[in-house]
Amino acid sequence: MRRLFAPIALTLLLTACGGGPSSLNAPAIATQRAKLGIIRAYIPHGRYGRHRVRYMRPRYITIHSTQNYNRNSNARTHAAMLSRGELRGRKNSLGYVTWHYTIDDHSIYQSLPDREAGQHADYEGPGNRYSIGIEMCENRGNSRSRTLDRTARLIALLMHEYNIPLSKVVPHQHWRMIRHSDGRDLGHKNCPYFLMENGKPSRKWSRFLRKVQTSYNRS
Ligand SMILES: [Zn+2]
């Protein structure tokens, strides 16, 4: 019996840990990336939030919303702000706020390589050290439902690419924020607020995860 159990246990362990080998081959991933039309607009290497590169093996995917309601604050604008070093994080160790992807109802911009850690979740905590950060735009006129659809498709692809289970797709709210500069515990951020209720993931969050799972099964 023990012999039978060992491979099953190993499989479960690998699934639970995530970050293992991809479940799709490289050409399939390239095709999916092309289909999503991801626009690469990396922050210049060696500057701003990439002046000190910290490599990571992605184990989680962290979902945010920008809370930036200006009509022009779409994905392209956020990517431009990141690449010009306009988003300072005066109280984090990097000095800048950085994340990987920004999504609106018609586009996806990538600002950091997936294997470089950003500063978007919890200062020096595991949310930054091990997760890919995704920001959903909320600019006026942007369709939230189409943004959520596009985000679900990108998450599904990243789950395949880095063997990340659905249980490790989390809202920013999941991470406890202990501020680097003074050690202050800022608790859990209510982000993305429109998928939360009373500061906790709501039924809308569960519905969103089901959408991610459907995209994952399809791809
Ligand atoms: Zn957030």
Residues whose N, C-alpha, C, O or C-beta is under 5 A from the ligand:
A	BS01	ZN	I63 H64 S65 H120 H172 C191
